[in-house]
Structure formats: C-alpha cells, structure tokens
Amino acid sequence: MKSSRSAGVLLVLTSAFLFSLAGIFVKGVTADTWTIVFWRSLFATLFLLAVIGYRQSIRTELIAIDRVGLVASLVGACGILAFVAAFKFIPVANVSFIYATAPLVTAVIAWAWLRENPQLKTILASCIAILGVAIIFASSLEQTSIQGNLLALLMTIAASLYICIYRRFPKTPVIGPIFIQSAILMPVAVCFVNPFSGVFFEILIMALFGIAFAIAIGCLALGARLLQPPETSLLSSLETPLAPILAFLVLSELPSMSTFYGGLVVLVAVIASQITYQSTRGQRMIKI
C-alpha cells in the first residue's frame, strides 16, 4: 500500500513538472492556437502509437476502450484545447494559478459523484492553495483577459473531472484515451487553419510539446489510480510555482511580486499536506 502510494506521488509530480513546461512551448512559438493544437496532437498521436505498438497492447489500449474511455478522451480533448488557448490571452503565471484551484474543484466533484469525503488536512491545504490564487488575482484582475481566465477555468474543470474518472473507473485504459483525444483534435484543427504553413523550427518545438504532454497526461492518469482525487490535484498544483519560474528563466516573462508570494503559498500548502500525511501514517503504523 505504501509503495503504491509512493509511486502515485512520483507519477503525479512528474506530470506536474511536464505540465509546467506547457507555457514555454506555447509562448515560445509564433503559431496560432489551432496550429499548435494540430502539431502537438499529431506528434502525441505518433508517439503513443509507437508506445502501443512496442507494448503490443492494441487490444488492451484501443479495442478495449468503452464508453468511459471515450468520455475521458472527450474531456481530455476539451482540456487540451482550453489549456493551449489560455496561454494566448493571459500570462503563464495566471494560467497556473487558476489551475491551482483544481484541488477544490476535484474535491467537490469527488464528493458529489464518488461520495468520497476528503480528509480535513486536504481541505485545509486546498483552502490555503486557493488563498495563494487570491493573492495573485487581487492585484491583476484588471489586467487579465476574461476570455483567458474562462479558458483556464475550463481546463481546470476538465483536469479535475479527468482525475475523478480514473479514480471511479481505475481499469479504464490510459494510453488509448490519450491517443484518441489527440487524434480527434487534428481534423478539428485543420478546419480552422492550414498547419503546414508553419516554420520548421517551430514545428520541432510543437512536436516536443506533444510528446511531453502525452507523457504528462499518462503519468497523471496512472497516478490518479493510486491516490485520492483531492490529493492528486493538490500534488499536481506544484505546477503552479514551477511554471512562472520557468517562464521567467526561458521567456523573461516576469510576473508581479504578488505572483511569487501566491506561488509560495501554494507550494507550502502542497508540501505541508504531504508532511502531515506521512506523519499521520507513521503514527498509525506505530500503534499497529
């Protein structure tokens, strides 16, 4: 039990790091949203197809997909589209801090749908994370695009629902739905833009984005199988302080001081929740 939880924590943390690179990939190219979505989806699809072929798991990953897997694919596709588009309207830091509300959103969905009552420390840590978001937006509400905020919120809801789907149906294939959600976005993107007019160097960046994002979603889905939904979202919110720091280092996108303070609050909330969990678990083992 302990080893499975540790694996879940590692998977979700890996996912959080890879997701924190998304802003760099999107803002590092001049291509529009649909062009990015097309090339990201194409290379994610090719990468996942190679993984499925290597594992010889076509039957378990694709043929075995049922209605739950298809729903997960559609939810993931909506989240991806909103995620990429949000970066075109608002800074990386703002997208990340809106996503920091995922623990609260996930807790609500898990309570309403899965009838899971989150532990008090998870609720408190989630509230602290929300406080960090409030610190950020208290000084930047007038500067942010409402459209970008709504897109980031849609992405957050989709990610939370995605986590709960895999918690409710843990036997649902992981790679297959990710493959489908990437594949269905390509023909949709072609309806809005000619992706082949892009710059070759930028296509390489978008290709790397697709592969990294596919791995991140896979790690998130696998980790969600081993952890409670609110804890999964709380761990994944480590992306919140990482993304703006990386955006500053790579893109020279400097957020306000309140952004750093808010990110620090979220980071403290996540670390504190893990320390209290380990402490509580250790006390239970001693009693046993």
N, C-alpha and C positions, 0 to 999 in steps of 0.2 A: 504493500500500500504506500509506504513511504517513498520507495524508489519510483513508483508510477507517478506520484505527485511531483517528485523532483524532475522527472522527465517532462511532465506537463509544464512546469515553471520554465525550464530551459527552452522548450519549444516556443512558448508564448513570448519570452524575452527575445529570442532570435527573430521572431515575427515582428516585434516592436522595432527592433533595430533596422530591419529591412524596410519597414513602412516609413521610418523616419527619413529615408533617402528619397522618398517619392517627390517631395518638393524640389529637390535638386534636379531630378530627372526632368520634371515638367518645366520648371523655370529655366533650365539650362539649354532649352531649345526655343527657337522662334516659331515652331509649328503651332497650328491651332489645336483646339481640344480634340476634334474628330480625327485629325491626322495622328496625334499622339495615341489616341484610343485604338486606331487601326493597327499601327505598327506594334504597340505594346501587346495587343491581343494576338496578332499574328505570331510573334516570336514566343509568347507564352504558350500558345497552342502547339507550336512545333516542339518546344521544349518538353511539354507534358506528354505529347505523343511519343517522343523518344523515351521518356521515363516509363510509360505504359508498355511500350514495345520491349524495352530492356527487362522489365519485370515480368513480361509475358502475362499481364493482368488485364487483358482486354475484356475478358468475361466478367471479372470481379469489379472492374472500374467503370466500364461503359455499358455492357449488356445488362448488368445487374441494377442499373440506375432505375429507380422507381419514381413515383410522384414526389416523394420527399426530396430526392436528389435533384429533380427538375426545379422544384421550388427554391432549393438552396442555390441553384445555378442562376435563376432569375433575380433572386435577392442580391447575390454577389455581383451580377452584371450591373444592376442599378447602383450599387455601392461604388463600383469601379468608375462608372461614368461620372457620378456626382463628385467623387474624390478628385479625379483629374481636372474636371471643370472648375472646381472651387479654387484651385491654385491660380487660375487665370483672373480671378476677381479680387482675391484678398491675399495678404502675406502668408508665408509658410507658418509662421507662429500662430496666426489666428485660426488657421485650419486645425492645427494640432491642439490648440486649447479648446476648441469646440468639441473635438473628438474626445477630450478628457472627460466629457460628461457621459461617456459610454458606460462606466460602471453603474451610474444611477439608472440610465436607460435600460441596461441589461437586467439590473435588479428588479425593475418594475415589470419587464416582460417575463422574467423567470417566476416572479411572484404570481402574476396574473395567469400565465399559461402553464408553467411547470409546477406550480404550487410549492415552490422552494422558498423557505424563509431564510434570508441571508443573516449571517451572524452579526451581532451588534458591532464588532470591530470593523467588519466590511462596510456597514452602513456609515459608521463614523469616518472611516478613511475615504469613502466616496464623497461624503459631505465636505471633507477637507479639500479633496480634489476639485470639487465644484467651487469652493471658496477661491482656489487658485485661479480658476477661469474668471470669476467675478472681478478679481484684482486686475486681470488683463483687460477685460472689456469696459471696466469703469472709466478708463482713460482713452478708449479708442472706439467707442460706439459711433461717433460722428464720422470717423474716418473710414469705417469699413463698409463695404458694399453689402446691402441687404440680400442681394441675389447670391453672392458668395457665401454669406452666412447660412442661408437656407440650403444651399447645396452641401455645405459641410455638415449641417444638421441631418440632412437626408442620408449622407454617407455614414454618420454615426448610428442612426437608427438601423440601417441595413447591416452594419457590422455587428451590432448587438443582437439583432434577430438571427443572423448567421450563426453566432455563437450558441444561441439557445436551441437552434435546430439540431446542431450536432450533439448538444447535451441531451436533448429529448430523444433523438434517434442516433445513438452512437455507432450503429452498424452501417450507417449511410457511407458510401464510398467517398473518399476525399478528393483524389486526383480527378476522377471522372467529372464531377460537377464543376471543378475549376476549369477543366478542359472545355466543357460546354459553355460556361459563362464567357470565356474568352472567344470561343468560336462564333457565338451569336452576335457579338459586338462588331465583328468585321464587316458583314454585309450591311449592317445598320450604318456604320461609319461611311461606307462607300456611297451611300445615298446622299450624303451631305458634303463630301469633299473628295477631291482626287488625291489620294495619299501618295501616289508615285511622283508627285511634283516636289517632294521634299528633298532636302540636302542630304547627301550620302552620309556625312559625318553625324548629322543629327539622327539619321535612321539607326546608326550604330548605337547611339545613346538610348533611343527608344527601345531598341532590341534588348539592351541590357536591363532596362526598366521592366520590360515584360517578363524576363526570366527571374529577376529578383522579386518581382511582385507575386509571381506564381509560387515561388518557394515560400514567401511570407504568408500567403493565404493558406498554403498547405500546412505550415507549422502552426498557424492559428487554429485551424480545424482539428488537427491532431491533439494539440494542447487542450482544446475545449472539451475533448472526450474525457480528460483526466482530472479536470478541475471544475469547481462550481462556477457558473456563469459570471456572477459578480467579480469573483477573484480573477477570472480570465481577463475580463475587461480592465480591471484595476491594474494588472500586470502589463497589459498591452498599452496602458496610458503612459508608460515610460517613454513612449514615442514623443510625448508632449514636450519635455525639456530637451530631448535629443535633436528633434527636427529644427528648431530655431538656431541652435548652436551650430549645427552642420550647415544651415543656410547662410549663417554669418561667415563661417570659415571658407565656404566654397563660393557663394554668390555675393558675399559682402552685404547681405541683407540684414541690416541692424534693427532689431526690434527695440521698443522702448524699455526703460528700466522696469516698468511695471510688468512687462512680459517676462523678464528674468525672475522677478520676485514671485510671480504667479507660477512659473515653471518650477521654481524651487519648492513651493508649497505642495504642488502635485507630486514631485519626486519624494518629498518627505513622507507624504501620505502613503505612497506605494511601499517604500522601504519599511515604514513603521508597521504596516499591515502584515508584512512578511515576518518581521521580527516577533511580533506578538503571536502570530500563528505558530512559529517554531517553538516559542516559549511555552505556549499553552499545550502544544502537542508533547513537549518534553515532560511537563508536569504530569500529564495523563499516563505516559509510559512509566514514570517512576511509581505512580500509585498502583499501576497494574503489577 
